[in-house]
Amino acid sequence: MTLQEAINTLDSVIPHPQNKMVDHEHFPIAAAWQECRKTLIAYTDMQDRHDTLMRRWEGMVEAIRRRIDAGTLTDDDKRLLDELNLPHGYDRRAQK
């Protein structure tokens, strides 16, 4: 079961706290689910943004690796490698 399927399942059985069918005894459960739901949806969005960022970084790293292999590092590339404390001849693939 995916996270979205789990959210949908719980949404189908736990009504919104403002629903007229929610009595005083079950109000805390409905309110708690709404808070959990907000957090889970925010987590899913954050995970998507993280995955997108990691794909971008992967592309940048691969571009710099190609420049290292070709010996065509620019001054900006060298500054980036210096900021990351990586040698200008660094290539992780050679270590495998």
C-alpha positions as CSV (number, residue, x, y, z in Angstrom):
1,M,0.0,0.0,0.0
2,T,1.4,3.4,-0.9
3,L,1.2,6.4,1.4
4,Q,-1.4,8.0,-0.8
5,E,-3.6,4.9,-0.7
6,A,-3.3,4.8,3.1
7,I,-4.4,8.5,3.3
8,N,-7.3,7.8,1.0
9,T,-8.4,4.8,3.1
10,L,-8.3,6.8,6.3
11,D,-10.1,9.7,4.6
12,S,-12.9,7.4,3.6
13,V,-13.5,6.2,7.2
14,I,-12.6,9.2,9.4
15,P,-14.8,12.2,8.7
16,H,-13.6,15.8,8.9
17,P,-13.9,17.2,12.5
18,Q,-16.5,19.8,11.4
19,N,-18.7,17.0,10.0
20,K,-22.1,16.9,11.8
21,M,-21.7,13.1,12.2
22,V,-18.7,13.5,14.5
23,D,-19.8,13.4,18.1
24,H,-17.9,14.8,21.1
25,E,-16.3,11.5,21.9
26,H,-14.8,11.0,18.4
27,F,-13.9,14.6,17.7
28,P,-10.3,14.2,19.0
29,I,-9.7,11.3,16.6
30,A,-11.0,13.3,13.6
31,A,-9.0,16.3,14.6
32,A,-5.8,14.2,15.1
33,W,-6.3,12.6,11.7
34,Q,-6.5,16.0,10.0
35,E,-3.2,17.1,11.6
36,C,-1.6,13.8,10.6
37,R,-3.0,14.2,7.1
38,K,-1.5,17.7,6.7
39,T,1.9,16.5,7.8
40,L,1.9,13.4,5.5
41,I,0.9,15.5,2.5
42,A,3.6,18.1,3.4
43,Y,6.1,15.2,3.7
44,T,5.1,13.8,0.3
45,D,5.6,17.2,-1.3
46,M,9.0,17.6,0.5
47,Q,10.1,14.2,-0.7
48,D,9.2,15.1,-4.3
49,R,11.2,18.4,-4.1
50,H,14.1,16.4,-2.6
51,D,14.1,13.9,-5.4
52,T,14.0,16.6,-8.0
53,L,16.9,18.4,-6.3
54,M,18.9,15.2,-6.2
55,R,18.3,14.6,-9.9
56,R,19.6,18.1,-10.7
57,W,22.7,17.6,-8.5
58,E,23.4,14.3,-10.2
59,G,23.3,16.0,-13.5
60,M,25.7,18.7,-12.3
61,V,28.1,16.2,-10.8
62,E,28.1,14.2,-14.0
63,A,28.8,17.3,-16.1
64,I,31.8,18.2,-13.9
65,R,33.0,14.6,-14.1
66,R,33.0,14.8,-17.9
67,R,34.9,18.0,-17.7
68,I,37.5,16.4,-15.3
69,D,37.8,13.5,-17.8
70,A,38.3,15.9,-20.7
71,G,40.5,18.3,-18.8
72,T,38.3,21.2,-19.5
73,L,37.4,22.4,-16.0
74,T,36.3,26.1,-16.0
75,D,37.3,28.5,-13.2
76,D,33.7,28.2,-11.8
77,D,34.0,24.4,-11.8
78,K,37.3,24.7,-9.9
79,R,35.8,27.1,-7.4
80,L,32.9,24.7,-6.8
81,L,35.3,21.8,-6.3
82,D,37.4,23.9,-3.9
83,E,34.2,24.8,-1.9
84,L,33.4,21.1,-1.7
85,N,37.0,20.3,-0.7
86,L,37.4,18.0,-3.7
87,P,40.6,17.8,-5.7
88,H,40.3,19.0,-9.3
89,G,41.3,15.5,-10.5
90,Y,38.6,13.8,-8.3
91,D,36.5,11.1,-10.0
92,R,34.5,8.7,-7.8
93,R,34.1,6.3,-10.6
94,A,37.8,5.6,-10.6
95,Q,37.6,4.4,-6.9
96,K,35.0,1.7,-7.7
